[in-house]
Amino acid sequence: MALELAVREVLSLLLDIEDESIFTFEFEFSNVGEEVLAAVELGKRREELEREQKEIMTASARFIQELSKEGYSVRDLSGILHMSPGRVSQIAQESERLRA
């Protein structure tokens, strides 16, 4: 949330600390309509899903890397991970590039 980032930045500058070190925010909305509250909940859920997606992609890349070394083909991994062969290949290439 942009507001949270701005508050973190101001506090970290004022207190001379890293902006992610201490603060956790929970915003409370009052005198707003039901649509705003629903939008806030939707935003929270979207943020959770983005975090989960990053974790899943990191784990997928690790499995692709490890299982490729064990001899599994792109098509094998595609079936195992429920991804297209093109995406598996792309992730494998990205992993190789990062290791180089």
All heavy atoms as an XYZ file, in Angstrom:
799
protein
N       0.855     -1.159      0.000
C       0.000      0.000      0.000
C       0.908      1.231      0.000
O       1.870      1.320      0.751
C      -0.910     -0.055      1.226
C      -1.875      1.093      1.298
S      -2.900      1.151      2.791
C      -3.904     -0.272      2.589
N       0.578      2.189     -0.822
C       1.403      3.389     -0.970
C       1.497      4.178      0.340
O       2.563      4.697      0.681
C       0.847      4.269     -2.078
N       0.400      4.262      1.056
C       0.409      4.981      2.333
C       1.371      4.325      3.313
O       2.156      5.005      3.972
C      -1.003      5.032      2.923
C      -1.129      5.687      4.299
C      -0.650      7.132      4.265
C      -2.575      5.606      4.781
N       1.340      3.005      3.394
C       2.235      2.290      4.301
C       3.690      2.531      3.927
O       4.540      2.764      4.797
C       1.934      0.798      4.276
C       2.801      0.018      5.236
C       2.460     -1.458      5.271
O       1.374     -1.857      4.818
O       3.318     -2.212      5.760
N       4.000      2.499      2.646
C       5.375      2.746      2.210
C       5.834      4.152      2.579
O       6.962      4.345      3.034
C       5.495      2.535      0.701
C       5.339      1.100      0.217
C       5.337      1.053     -1.313
C       6.419      0.206      0.780
N       4.954      5.119      2.413
C       5.297      6.500      2.755
C       5.533      6.651      4.254
O       6.499      7.298      4.681
C       4.197      7.443      2.287
N       4.681      6.047      5.066
C       4.838      6.123      6.522
C       6.128      5.441      6.952
O       6.891      5.965      7.777
C       3.616      5.504      7.241
C       3.865      5.373      8.738
C       2.369      6.332      6.974
N       6.411      4.270      6.383
C       7.661      3.565      6.694
C       8.875      4.431      6.373
O       9.824      4.499      7.151
C       7.767      2.269      5.899
C       6.965      1.153      6.430
C       7.202     -0.105      5.572
N       6.341     -1.162      5.988
C       6.569     -1.945      7.035
N       7.644     -1.773      7.758
N       5.724     -2.893      7.364
N       8.842      5.061      5.215
C       9.975      5.885      4.791
C      10.196      7.059      5.746
O      11.317      7.333      6.157
C       9.752      6.395      3.372
C      10.943      7.114      2.797
C      10.752      7.498      1.351
O      10.085      6.757      0.611
O      11.277      8.556      0.963
N       9.111      7.740      6.111
C       9.223      8.882      7.023
C       9.756      8.424      8.383
O      10.679      9.035      8.936
C       7.861      9.594      7.182
C       7.885     10.575      8.329
C       7.484     10.294      5.888
N       9.210      7.347      8.936
C       9.658      6.868     10.240
C      11.106      6.393     10.200
O      11.870      6.637     11.132
C       8.744      5.751     10.737
C       7.351      6.189     11.155
C       6.488      4.977     11.498
C       7.395      7.160     12.321
N      11.491      5.729      9.128
C      12.871      5.259      9.063
C      13.850      6.428      8.970
O      14.938      6.378      9.547
C      13.069      4.304      7.890
O      12.928      4.975      6.658
N      13.457      7.482      8.280
C      14.317      8.663      8.206
C      14.389      9.386      9.544
O      15.465      9.787      9.987
C      13.823      9.614      7.121
C      14.008      9.143      5.682
C      13.282     10.080      4.724
C      15.481      9.039      5.331
N      13.248      9.538     10.189
C      13.222     10.226     11.486
C      13.973      9.463     12.568
O      14.671     10.055     13.389
C      11.776     10.447     11.942
C      10.981     11.509     11.203
C       9.521     11.477     11.643
C      11.574     12.881     11.467
N      13.827      8.145     12.564
C      14.437      7.334     13.613
C      15.789      6.755     13.205
O      16.433      6.065     13.998
C      13.490      6.200     14.009
C      12.117      6.644     14.528
C      11.220      5.432     14.758
C      12.263      7.456     15.800
N      16.186      7.007     11.965
C      17.459      6.524     11.425
C      17.587      5.005     11.566
O      18.540      4.477     12.140
C      18.639      7.224     12.097
C      19.941      6.998     11.332
O      19.870      6.786     10.099
O      21.003      7.002     11.966
N      16.567      4.299     11.061
C      16.573      2.837     11.071
C      16.181      2.350      9.684
O      15.695      3.120      8.851
C      15.587      2.272     12.115
C      14.168      2.755     11.827
C      16.018      2.617     13.518
C      13.118      2.099     12.686
N      16.375      1.057      9.444
C      15.935      0.483      8.180
C      14.418      0.425      8.189
O      13.814      0.054      9.187
C      16.538     -0.897      7.990
C      18.039     -0.850      7.788
C      18.605     -2.207      7.461
O      17.901     -3.010      6.829
O      19.748     -2.445      7.831
N      13.806      0.794      7.083
C      12.351      0.942      7.050
C      11.575     -0.357      7.225
O      10.393     -0.326      7.512
C      11.897      1.676      5.790
C      12.402      1.066      4.511
O      13.528      0.568      4.496
O      11.668      1.102      3.514
N      12.187     -1.518      7.089
C      11.453     -2.772      7.260
C      11.754     -3.445      8.597
O      11.302     -4.540      8.862
C      11.796     -3.720      6.108
C      11.343     -3.167      4.771
C      11.874     -3.978      3.614
O      12.566     -4.973      3.847
O      11.596     -3.604      2.482
N      12.526     -2.793      9.445
C      13.028     -3.472     10.633
C      12.014     -3.647     11.759
O      12.054     -4.638     12.458
C      14.267     -2.762     11.150
O      13.963     -1.435     11.491
N      11.102     -2.719     11.964
C      10.273     -2.775     13.160
C       8.771     -2.706     12.883
O       7.995     -3.409     13.493
C      10.635     -1.621     14.134
C      12.055     -1.789     14.620
C       9.680     -1.550     15.285
C      12.529     -0.674     15.514
N       8.371     -1.876     11.991
C       6.982     -1.464     11.904
C       6.078     -2.430     11.147
O       6.392     -2.890     10.073
C       6.894     -0.089     11.235
C       7.697      0.944     11.968
C       8.928      1.348     11.489
C       7.230      1.471     13.149
C       9.679      2.277     12.169
C       7.971      2.404     13.846
C       9.203      2.808     13.356
N       4.926     -2.688     11.772
C       3.841     -3.405     11.137
C       2.627     -2.503     11.252
O       2.363     -1.934     12.303
C       3.552     -4.733     11.856
O       4.740     -5.511     11.873
C       2.454     -5.488     11.169
N       1.904     -2.362     10.156
C       0.772     -1.446     10.143
C      -0.533     -2.196      9.957
O      -0.606     -3.153      9.200
C       0.898     -0.439      8.992
C       2.059      0.490      9.146
C       3.283      0.199      8.576
C       1.921      1.657      9.872
C       4.355      1.050      8.722
C       2.982      2.519     10.030
C       4.213      2.216      9.448
N      -1.529     -1.723     10.636
C      -2.902     -2.181     10.437
C      -3.741     -0.923     10.362
O      -3.874     -0.194     11.345
C      -3.343     -3.072     11.599
C      -4.707     -3.669     11.440
C      -4.764     -4.772     10.395
O      -3.753     -5.461     10.189
O      -5.841     -4.934      9.793
N      -4.271     -0.644      9.202
C      -5.066      0.562      9.023
C      -6.518      0.265      9.357
O      -7.048     -0.789      9.030
C      -4.963      1.068      7.575
C      -3.590      1.560      7.233
C      -2.693      0.749      6.559
C      -3.187      2.833      7.594
C      -1.418      1.194      6.248
C      -1.921      3.292      7.293
C      -1.035      2.469      6.624
N      -7.161      1.228     10.009
C      -8.572      1.103     10.350
C      -9.319      2.211      9.628
O      -8.942      3.380      9.707
C      -8.746      1.242     11.863
C     -10.152      0.940     12.314
C     -10.247      0.949     13.828
O      -9.440      0.256     14.476
O     -11.116      1.669     14.335
N     -10.363      1.827      8.930
C     -11.133      2.790      8.158
C     -12.467      3.018      8.839
O     -13.147      2.077      9.241
C     -11.363      2.273      6.737
C     -10.094      2.117      5.956
C      -9.348      0.952      6.013
C      -9.625      3.164      5.180
C      -8.163      0.823      5.309
C      -8.450      3.048      4.467
C      -7.713      1.872      4.532
N     -12.835      4.287      8.989
C     -14.133      4.604      9.565
C     -14.794      5.676      8.702
O     -14.132      6.384      7.950
C     -13.980      5.085     11.012
O     -13.158      6.225     11.060
N     -16.084      5.755      8.830
C     -16.874      6.719      8.053
C     -16.678      6.569      6.556
O     -16.566      7.555      5.824
C     -16.557      8.161      8.479
C     -16.905      8.415      9.927
O     -17.903      7.908     10.431
N     -16.079      9.177     10.608
N     -16.561      5.312      6.112
C     -16.455      5.034      4.688
C     -17.538      4.041      4.317
O     -18.066      3.318      5.159
C     -15.062      4.483      4.301
C     -13.979      5.516      4.558
C     -14.759      3.187      5.026
N     -17.851      3.972      3.058
C     -18.890      3.076      2.595
C     -18.449      1.625      2.553
O     -17.267      1.303      2.671
N     -19.425      0.760      2.369
C     -19.158     -0.679      2.295
C     -18.238     -1.020      1.125
O     -17.429     -1.940      1.222
C     -20.481     -1.454      2.168
C     -21.309     -1.447      3.423
C     -20.611     -2.148      4.583
O     -20.008     -3.215      4.380
O     -20.656     -1.600      5.709
N     -18.344     -0.278      0.033
C     -17.488     -0.542     -1.123
C     -16.019     -0.321     -0.776
O     -15.155     -1.068     -1.200
C     -17.882      0.314     -2.316
C     -19.032     -0.244     -3.097
C     -19.232      0.465     -4.423
O     -18.518      1.440     -4.720
O     -20.109      0.012     -5.175
N     -15.733      0.712     -0.010
C     -14.344      0.982      0.388
C     -13.841     -0.152      1.264
O     -12.724     -0.642      1.078
C     -14.220      2.343      1.110
C     -12.832      2.517      1.696
C     -14.558      3.483      0.174
N     -14.638     -0.590      2.214
C     -14.233     -1.688      3.095
C     -14.012     -2.974      2.298
O     -13.043     -3.711      2.544
C     -15.266     -1.904      4.195
C     -15.440     -0.739      5.171
C     -16.579     -1.030      6.144
C     -14.145     -0.442      5.911
N     -14.898     -3.235      1.341
C     -14.737     -4.417      0.490
C     -13.475     -4.297     -0.355
O     -12.744     -5.283     -0.545
C     -15.966     -4.596     -0.401
N     -13.188     -3.109     -0.844
C     -11.982     -2.888     -1.642
C     -10.728     -3.085     -0.798
O      -9.731     -3.639     -1.269
C     -11.998     -1.494     -2.264
N     -10.763     -2.656      0.458
C      -9.633     -2.845      1.363
C      -9.378     -4.338      1.563
O      -8.235     -4.805      1.505
C      -9.879     -2.142      2.719
C      -8.864     -2.583      3.759
C      -9.856     -0.635      2.543
N     -10.425     -5.104      1.793
C     -10.284     -6.552      1.975
C      -9.760     -7.210      0.704
O      -8.926     -8.109      0.760
C     -11.610     -7.186      2.402
C     -12.025     -6.819      3.810
C     -10.956     -7.155      4.842
O     -10.405     -8.277      4.823
O     -10.654     -6.280      5.676
N     -10.242     -6.760     -0.423
C      -9.758     -7.282     -1.700
C      -8.269     -6.990     -1.868
O      -7.488     -7.848     -2.295
C     -10.547     -6.677     -2.864
C     -10.130     -7.128     -4.264
C     -10.419     -8.602     -4.455
C     -10.834     -6.286     -5.301
N      -7.855     -5.794     -1.503
C      -6.444     -5.431     -1.586
C      -5.577     -6.297     -0.685
O      -4.491     -6.714     -1.080
N      -6.068     -6.581      0.513
C      -5.325     -7.456      1.432
C      -5.170     -8.854      0.838
O      -4.097     -9.457      0.895
C      -6.041     -7.551      2.783
C      -5.943     -6.316      3.639
C      -6.708     -6.529      4.940
C      -6.727     -5.293      5.803
N      -7.523     -5.492      7.026
N      -6.253     -9.343      0.272
C      -6.219    -10.697     -0.329
C      -5.272    -10.733     -1.524
O      -4.514    -11.682     -1.693
C      -7.636    -11.106     -0.744
C      -7.713    -12.464     -1.342
C      -7.437    -13.543     -0.304
N      -7.556    -14.834     -0.948
C      -6.687    -15.821     -0.796
N      -5.680    -15.689      0.033
N      -6.837    -16.940     -1.422
N      -5.293     -9.685     -2.346
C      -4.400     -9.600     -3.497
C      -2.948     -9.613     -3.054
O      -2.117    -10.312     -3.624
C      -4.697     -8.334     -4.318
C      -3.858     -8.203     -5.587
C      -3.940     -6.798     -6.155
N      -3.701     -5.751     -5.177
C      -2.491     -5.443     -4.669
N      -1.429     -6.100     -5.031
N      -2.356     -4.465     -3.789
N      -2.658     -8.875     -1.993
C      -1.303     -8.818     -1.458
C      -0.859    -10.197     -0.962
O       0.274    -10.620     -1.202
C      -1.256     -7.798     -0.325
C       0.119     -7.400      0.099
C       0.072     -6.249      1.095
O      -0.544     -6.427      2.174
O       0.634     -5.189      0.796
N      -1.754    -10.910     -0.270
C      -1.451    -12.263      0.201
C      -1.166    -13.193     -0.971
O      -0.216    -13.986     -0.927
C      -2.623    -12.824      1.012
C      -2.838    -12.188      2.351
C      -4.140    -12.657      2.990
O      -4.746    -13.644      2.516
O      -4.557    -12.018      3.971
N      -1.984    -13.107     -2.004
C      -1.808    -13.967     -3.168
C      -0.507    -13.669     -3.904
O       0.165    -14.587     -4.387
C      -3.003    -13.842     -4.118
C      -4.303    -14.436     -3.602
C      -5.460    -14.078     -4.527
C      -4.182    -15.947     -3.444
N      -0.135    -12.407     -3.991
C       1.133    -12.051     -4.623
C       2.299    -12.640     -3.842
O       3.258    -13.147     -4.424
C       1.287    -10.534     -4.725
C       0.455     -9.915     -5.811
C       0.575     -8.402     -5.882
O       1.260     -7.793     -5.024
O      -0.015     -7.825     -6.802
N       2.232    -12.591     -2.526
C       3.278    -13.156     -1.680
C       3.347    -14.677     -1.876
O       4.426    -15.249     -2.033
C       3.009    -12.802     -0.215
C       4.133    -13.080      0.732
C       3.932    -12.529      2.143
N       2.568    -12.341      2.605
C       1.933    -11.152      2.649
N       2.546    -10.060      2.278
N       0.690    -11.067      3.086
N       2.184    -15.323     -1.902
C       2.139    -16.772     -2.134
C       2.687    -17.123     -3.510
O       3.407    -18.114     -3.659
C       0.705    -17.285     -2.011
C       0.205    -17.391     -0.602
C      -1.220    -17.936     -0.548
O      -1.536    -18.877     -1.308
O      -2.013    -17.401      0.241
N       2.344    -16.320     -4.507
C       2.807    -16.582     -5.863
C       4.334    -16.519     -5.942
O       4.967    -17.360     -6.581
C       2.192    -15.594     -6.849
C       2.564    -15.880     -8.282
C       1.915    -14.917     -9.257
O       1.429    -13.864     -8.872
N       1.905    -15.283    -10.518
N       4.935    -15.556     -5.273
C       6.396    -15.457     -5.251
C       7.006    -16.690     -4.602
O       8.003    -17.232     -5.085
C       6.835    -14.198     -4.510
C       6.592    -12.936     -5.291
C       7.002    -11.709     -4.484
C       6.614    -10.442     -5.229
N       6.884     -9.238     -4.436
N       6.407    -17.146     -3.492
C       6.904    -18.340     -2.811
C       6.787    -19.565     -3.707
O       7.702    -20.391     -3.778
C       6.133    -18.570     -1.512
C       6.402    -17.536     -0.440
C       5.455    -17.640      0.743
O       4.598    -18.566      0.781
O       5.564    -16.794      1.649
N       5.671    -19.682     -4.409
C       5.448    -20.816     -5.305
C       6.434    -20.794     -6.468
O       6.990    -21.831     -6.848
C       3.986    -20.829     -5.805
C       3.057    -21.215     -4.652
C       3.816    -21.777     -6.986
C       1.583    -21.005     -4.940
N       6.679    -19.623     -7.025
C       7.615    -19.530     -8.144
C       9.039    -19.856     -7.702
O       9.784    -20.521     -8.428
C       7.548    -18.156     -8.805
C       6.258    -17.918     -9.584
S       5.860    -19.224    -10.780
C       7.268    -19.151    -11.865
N       9.418    -19.430     -6.523
C      10.747    -19.749     -5.995
C      10.883    -21.254     -5.795
O      11.892    -21.855     -6.186
C      10.999    -19.004     -4.668
O      10.930    -17.602     -4.916
C      12.344    -19.352     -4.072
N       9.873    -21.870     -5.212
C       9.896    -23.319     -4.997
C       9.890    -24.058     -6.331
O      10.611    -25.049     -6.505
C       8.703    -23.743     -4.139
N       9.100    -23.587     -7.287
C       9.046    -24.220     -8.607
C      10.406    -24.179     -9.282
O      10.859    -25.186     -9.845
C       8.008    -23.523     -9.498
O       6.716    -23.669     -8.965
N      11.061    -23.034     -9.223
C      12.386    -22.902     -9.833
C      13.370    -23.865     -9.183
O      14.183    -24.501     -9.867
C      12.876    -21.466     -9.716
N      13.286    -24.002     -7.864
C      14.179    -24.916     -7.159
C      13.925    -26.360     -7.590
O      14.866    -27.109     -7.868
C      14.001    -24.766     -5.644
C      15.063    -25.515     -4.843
C      14.882    -25.381     -3.336
N      13.773    -26.223     -2.891
C      12.599    -25.776     -2.441
N      12.364    -24.485     -2.338
N      11.653    -26.600     -2.065
N      12.649    -26.757     -7.683
C      12.324    -28.116     -8.100
C      12.759    -28.365     -9.551
O      13.275    -29.431     -9.867
C      10.829    -28.403     -7.949
C      10.420    -28.673     -6.537
C       9.440    -27.902     -5.932
C      11.003    -29.693     -5.798
C       9.045    -28.142     -4.626
C      10.621    -29.944     -4.487
C       9.639    -29.163     -3.907
N      12.538    -27.388    -10.411
C      12.951    -27.539    -11.809
C      14.451    -27.748    -11.882
O      14.937    -28.641    -12.592
C      12.501    -26.319    -12.649
C      10.984    -26.353    -12.831
C      13.223    -26.271    -13.994
C      10.390    -25.078    -13.414
N      15.178    -26.969    -11.140
C      16.634    -27.070    -11.137
C      17.081    -28.441    -10.603
O      17.895    -29.124    -11.217
C      17.207    -25.944    -10.281
C      18.686    -25.759    -10.383
C      19.115    -24.534     -9.595
O      18.601    -24.260     -8.507
N      20.052    -23.787    -10.141
N      16.531    -28.851     -9.471
C      16.938    -30.108     -8.845
C      16.520    -31.319     -9.672
O      17.315    -32.242     -9.882
C      16.347    -30.213     -7.441
C      16.954    -29.240     -6.450
C      16.251    -29.236     -5.097
O      15.365    -30.097     -4.863
O      16.582    -28.365     -4.279
N      15.284    -31.328    -10.142
C      14.791    -32.489    -10.883
C      15.403    -32.588    -12.272
O      15.562    -33.687    -12.810
C      13.260    -32.464    -10.940
C      12.567    -32.627     -9.584
C      11.058    -32.444     -9.714
C      12.902    -33.973     -8.958
N      15.765    -31.446    -12.855
C      16.460    -31.469    -14.138
C      17.798    -32.176    -13.994
O      18.200    -32.958    -14.861
C      16.691    -30.051    -14.667
O      15.481    -29.454    -15.015
N      18.482    -31.913    -12.884
C      19.770    -32.565    -12.617
C      19.604    -34.077    -12.474
O      20.515    -34.838    -12.771
C      20.406    -32.007    -11.344
C      20.930    -30.601    -11.482
C      21.495    -30.120    -10.154
C      21.884    -28.675    -10.207
N      22.328    -28.166     -8.885
N      18.428    -34.497    -11.998
C      18.162    -35.921    -11.827
C      17.722    -36.591    -13.126
O      17.452    -37.784    -13.143
C      17.099    -36.135    -10.748
C      17.567    -35.757     -9.359
C      16.505    -35.990     -8.304
O      15.576    -36.800     -8.538
O      16.599    -35.357     -7.237
N      17.613    -35.808    -14.189
C      17.306    -36.387    -15.490
C      15.870    -36.234    -15.968
O      15.507    -36.764    -17.022
N      15.043    -35.518    -15.233
C      13.671    -35.313    -15.683
C      13.666    -34.325    -16.840
O      14.370    -33.325    -16.827
C      12.794    -34.781    -14.545
C      12.486    -35.828    -13.502
C      13.323    -36.013    -12.406
C      11.357    -36.631    -13.629
C      13.054    -36.974    -11.451
C      11.076    -37.599    -12.676
C      11.922    -37.762    -11.595
O      11.650    -38.726    -10.656
N      12.842    -34.611    -17.831
C      12.762    -33.749    -19.008
C      11.835    -32.562    -18.740
O      11.089    -32.546    -17.749
C      12.209    -34.540    -20.205
O      10.832    -34.831    -20.005
N      11.875    -31.605    -19.635
C      10.983    -30.447    -19.545
C       9.532    -30.910    -19.558
O       8.707    -30.430    -18.785
C      11.265    -29.446    -20.684
C      10.174    -28.396    -20.782
C      12.623    -28.792    -20.494
N       9.222    -31.879    -20.408
C       7.842    -32.397    -20.472
C       7.458    -33.106    -19.166
O       6.330    -32.977    -18.696
C       7.670    -33.320    -21.664
C       7.744    -32.576    -22.970
C       6.784    -33.175    -23.983
N       6.857    -32.441    -25.229
C       6.127    -31.377    -25.516
N       5.281    -30.908    -24.629
N       6.231    -30.767    -26.673
N       8.383    -33.856    -18.590
C       8.115    -34.497    -17.294
C       7.786    -33.439    -16.244
O       6.791    -33.543    -15.524
C       9.328    -35.298    -16.808
C       9.647    -36.517    -17.655
O       8.730    -37.027    -18.332
O      10.819    -36.932    -17.638
N       8.640    -32.440    -16.163
C       8.456    -31.377    -15.166
C       7.184    -30.588    -15.424
O       6.517    -30.151    -14.487
C       9.672    -30.456    -15.152
C      10.970    -31.124    -14.692
C      12.149    -30.192    -14.908
C      10.868    -31.555    -13.255
N       6.848    -30.423    -16.679
C       5.614    -29.725    -17.040
C       4.407    -30.442    -16.435
O       3.531    -29.810    -15.853
C       5.499    -29.665    -18.566
O       4.240    -29.197    -18.950
N       4.383    -31.753    -16.549
C       3.282    -32.531    -15.977
C       3.293    -32.530    -14.458
O       2.245    -32.403    -13.818
N       4.484    -32.657    -13.895
C       4.610    -32.699    -12.433
C       4.159    -31.383    -11.809
O       3.438    -31.371    -10.808
C       6.078    -33.004    -12.034
C       6.441    -34.437    -12.426
C       6.294    -32.767    -10.540
C       7.928    -34.733    -12.337
N       4.583    -30.270    -12.394
C       4.317    -28.947    -11.811
C       3.081    -28.247    -12.381
O       2.771    -27.124    -11.988
C       5.544    -28.049    -11.995
C       6.786    -28.502    -11.234
C       7.999    -27.706    -11.667
C       6.564    -28.373     -9.744
N       2.406    -28.920    -13.326
C       1.218    -28.340    -13.943
C       1.517    -26.980    -14.577
O       0.806    -25.988    -14.343
C       0.055    -28.225    -12.942
C      -0.363    -29.542    -12.393
N      -1.310    -30.329    -13.001
C       0.064    -30.231    -11.298
C      -1.466    -31.437    -12.302
N      -0.638    -31.401    -11.268
N       2.596    -26.946    -15.359
C       3.011    -25.741    -16.089
C       3.192    -26.129    -17.543
O       3.416    -27.296    -17.851
C       4.368    -25.226    -15.589
C       4.419    -24.732    -14.202
S       6.138    -24.259    -13.847
C       5.874    -22.978    -12.676
N       3.165    -25.145    -18.405
C       3.435    -25.436    -19.806
C       4.915    -25.771    -19.968
O       5.754    -25.280    -19.203
C       3.077    -24.234    -20.687
O       4.011    -23.187    -20.488
N       5.251    -26.609    -20.950
C       6.663    -26.911    -21.189
C       7.476    -25.637    -21.465
O       8.629    -25.526    -21.033
C       6.642    -27.825    -22.414
C       5.284    -28.436    -22.402
C       4.374    -27.384    -21.814
N       6.874    -24.680    -22.140
C       7.567    -23.423    -22.424
C       7.927    -22.671    -21.153
O       9.019    -22.114    -21.031
N       7.018    -22.657    -20.193
C       7.286    -21.953    -18.934
C       8.362    -22.676    -18.134
O       9.230    -22.036    -17.541
C       5.991    -21.826    -18.116
C       6.165    -21.042    -16.849
C       6.523    -19.580    -17.131
N       6.722    -18.859    -15.886
C       7.738    -18.049    -15.640
N       8.654    -17.830    -16.570
N       7.846    -17.446    -14.488
N       8.313    -24.010    -18.115
C       9.342    -24.783    -17.414
C      10.704    -24.483    -18.022
O      11.682    -24.241    -17.313
C       9.035    -26.299    -17.467
C      10.220    -27.112    -16.957
C       7.786    -26.621    -16.663
N      10.753    -24.488    -19.346
C      12.010    -24.207    -20.043
C      12.512    -22.798    -19.729
O      13.704    -22.585    -19.490
C      11.799    -24.366    -21.548
O      12.986    -24.114    -22.241
N      11.600    -21.847    -19.708
C      11.962    -20.458    -19.397
C      12.534    -20.337    -17.983
O      13.563    -19.692    -17.771
C      10.724    -19.570    -19.552
C      10.983    -18.104    -19.347
C       9.699    -17.292    -19.468
O       8.621    -17.752    -19.097
N       9.821    -16.087    -20.000
N      11.902    -20.975    -17.026
C      12.377    -20.932    -15.642
C      13.732    -21.616    -15.527
O      14.627    -21.129    -14.841
C      11.337    -21.564    -14.686
C      10.094    -20.682    -14.615
C      11.929    -21.764    -13.287
C       8.921    -21.314    -13.897
N      13.903    -22.748    -16.222
C      15.189    -23.454    -16.200
C      16.295    -22.573    -16.760
O      17.393    -22.504    -16.202
C      15.086    -24.758    -16.988
N      16.004    -21.871    -17.847
C      17.001    -20.979    -18.448
C      17.331    -19.817    -17.519
O      18.492    -19.428    -17.382
C      16.512    -20.462    -19.798
C      16.495    -21.519    -20.872
C      15.840    -21.037    -22.156
O      15.442    -19.885    -22.279
N      15.726    -21.937    -23.118
N      16.323    -19.246    -16.876
C      16.553    -18.164    -15.918
C      17.420    -18.638    -14.749
O      18.313    -17.922    -14.310
C      15.218    -17.612    -15.396
C      14.426    -16.831    -16.411
C      13.029    -16.467    -15.922
O      12.699    -16.736    -14.742
O      12.259    -15.929    -16.727
N      17.143    -19.837    -14.257
C      17.927    -20.389    -13.148
C      19.371    -20.589    -13.569
O      20.298    -20.288    -12.807
C      17.340    -21.719    -12.698
O      16.071    -21.529    -12.133
N      19.584    -21.105    -14.770
C      20.938    -21.312    -15.282
C      21.676    -19.979    -15.413
O      22.836    -19.868    -15.056
C      20.896    -22.011    -16.647
C      20.569    -23.465    -16.575
C      21.628    -24.269    -15.850
O      22.834    -24.005    -16.051
O      21.242    -25.169    -15.078
N      20.972    -18.980    -15.921
C      21.574    -17.665    -16.107
C      21.984    -17.052    -14.764
O      23.039    -16.468    -14.618
C      20.597    -16.743    -16.834
C      21.169    -15.374    -17.178
C      20.170    -14.516    -17.939
N      18.867    -14.420    -17.345
C      18.549    -13.603    -16.331
N      19.443    -12.815    -15.801
N      17.324    -13.576    -15.844
N      21.147    -17.226    -13.743
C      21.445    -16.687    -12.424
C      22.604    -17.408    -11.754
O      23.344    -16.807    -10.983
C      20.209    -16.736    -11.528
C      19.065    -15.795    -11.925
C      17.845    -16.065    -11.049
C      19.484    -14.341    -11.830
N      22.755    -18.695    -12.040
C      23.858    -19.453    -11.445
C      25.184    -19.127    -12.124
O      26.234    -19.292    -11.525
C      23.598    -20.947    -11.550
C      22.641    -21.436    -10.493
C      22.613    -22.921    -10.408
N      22.210    -23.496    -11.692
C      22.507    -24.729    -12.068
N      23.201    -25.518    -11.295
N      22.095    -25.192    -13.222
N      25.141    -18.678    -13.353
C      26.389    -18.395    -14.106
C      27.085    -17.140    -13.655
O      26.751    -16.397    -12.864
C      26.065    -18.284    -15.590
